[in-house]
Amino acid sequence: MPLAVTVHPIDPDFDRWDDLLALIREAFAFMEGVVDPPSSAQQLTVEGLRDKALAETGLVVFDGPRIIGCAFLAERQDHVYLGKLAVAKDYQGQGIGRALVRHAEGLAVRAGKPAIVLQTRIELTGNHAAFGRLGFIKTAETAHPGYDRPTSITMRKTLAAGAGPTG
């Protein structure tokens, strides 16, 4: 039976920063030795996550008390940037990432933003395909500072009015 997925915003009373950090580190661990430069997820701290939640909109998904998914959204001039999307390894493929993206779409539409943008590493072709299935299209390649080759791709999903969950 599929998991019933409910996305919750990180509210001011949120106190599960250690659990959230552990989820992100676990979800991004597979990149170790695969992406160059290394993922910034492993350098995140509890303080960094708190700061991120103050500057952006954080989203979490629970299964009972366990945090099994998250994402962070930052409003930009013409889009919402989707970052640090993470799903617990043993919950991947159950629609949690899709639910987080769908929730982000609704927030973007309500904020008057016509698109969601994300970046994924050039080496992570599985991620490119997964985001492609969610309607994202590759729009650019970028290089991290100090690199003379592309290290990331930018993907964009244009939103129709009324996209995402209501309410």
ABEGO torsion letter per residue (X at the ends): XBBBBBBBBBBAABAAAAAAAAAAAAAAAAABGABOBBBAAAABBAAAAAAAAAABBBBBBBBEABBABBBBBBBBAABBBBBGBBBBAAABGAGAAAAAAAAAAAAAAAAGBABBBBBBBAABAAAAAAAAAAGBBBABBBBBBGBABBABBBBBBBBBBGBEBBX
